Amino acid sequence: MPMEKSQRPLSPHLQIYRPQLTSVLSITHRVAGIALLVGTLVLVYWLLAAASGAEAYAAAQQLLASWFGRIVLLGFSFALFFHLCNGIRHLFWDVGLGFELKTVYITGTAVVIVSIAMTVLAWSLAYALRGGA
């Protein structure tokens, strides 16, 4: 006699799985790493444009100063700060600290808040030092 298949899913799936802070931050850490790769390619483009002459540099500056360019730079800076803060959190985990559930949620929330604060601070300073242009 063949066995009847169970109607239950073999593993949690998106329809029933409730995301937890730890899983969301883990996925976001990976996405931030990919964003850092893209941002590094943008930096390489900008450096190559600077090395290619005034016309290429002006075009790169114009692109990066556009609304799209600023969104890319904002995302890059947030990814940088998030990856940094979450990486520091992981260094503590590597030495066995911070695994208590309450601590995991406190540090996870702190990573998000500090990353946003650092991004806002960096952009505010950049605009203040640049004269708001």
Helices and strands as residue ranges (DSSP letters): H 21-52, H 54-65, H 67-94, H 101-130
